[in-house]
Amino acid sequence: MAILGKMNPLKVVKTVDFGVYLDGGSDGEILLPTRYVPENCQVGDILSVFIYTDSEDRLIATNIKPYAMVGEFACLEVEAINEVGAFLDCGLMKQLLVPFREQRAKMQEGGRYPVFIYVDFESKRITASAKLEKFIDASHPELETGQQVDLMIYKKTDLGWKAIVNQQYSGVIYKNEVFQSLEIGQNLKGFVKQIREDDKIDLMLQKPGFEKIDDFSVKLLDLLKESDGFLLLTDKSPADEIYSRFGISKKTFKKAVGDLYKKRVILLEENGIRLSKI
């Protein structure tokens, strides 16, 4: 049986003028059109293909991997709108429908929206929904404090930014701990700051604790060596200047400088930091 909306390894069972047929098990033979057939393809070959439905709701295959598959969150652009909903560019010739009932607010052509992709139970078609909360796992998260995770930013709030965590959970990055520009749909790495008693996830974009400081200490030493042993920055420099130079908070910068100073690796001068000769 082929899995709709996923990549499947399927065997070539027949060649025809307009493509090849693949063994879909209980779903029968599935056409892979000529334009997607690899060169020198033969009966018996195993091909990795994405399975979706054509305009007549027949299963069809392609070797093109879409921007996102069933069971995944993604931020996709609206290419068209008609009387049934909005159609998203998912990287395939066939667009992905977001019915009006699955839109949080009326989508606009050209806009990009975070969505979850699923198979609609009634129509048996691959569909998208902007109502992400229905698909976010609200159970106890199988995560640990300090763990690195994959994030997709999906909403801005008064507290900060909400992000999808590892394509499964939802977490919050507090605005007073964000030292870089963020936008809806952005994918980036982050870290689990803590799992609260109510199972809510607090996130951060930098390594927590001393790991983060140690990493920056190494970077700071490298920069000092590249700058003839002196940097025109101190722990009293403006926070925005420190961030624009290093992409970190002033608090992290000061801790790293203090750590290196205690180890006598650097000297603190009135207008900068100098590499110690000891």
Buried (B, 14 or more C-beta within 10 A) or exposed (E): EBBBBBBBEBBBBEBEEEBBBBBBEEBEBBBBBEEBBEEEBEEEBEBEBBBBBEEEEEBBBBBEEBBBBBBBBBBBBBBEBEEEBBBBBBBBEBBBBBBEEBBBEEBEEEEBBBBBBBBBEEEEBBBBBBEBEEBBEEEEBEBEEBBEBBBBBBBEEEEBBBBBBBBBBBBBBBEEBBBEEBEBBBEEEBBBBBBEEEEBBBBBBBBBEEEBBEBBBEBBBEBBEEEEBBBEBBBEBEEEEBBEEBBBBBEBBBBBBBBBBEEEBBBEEEEBBBBBEE
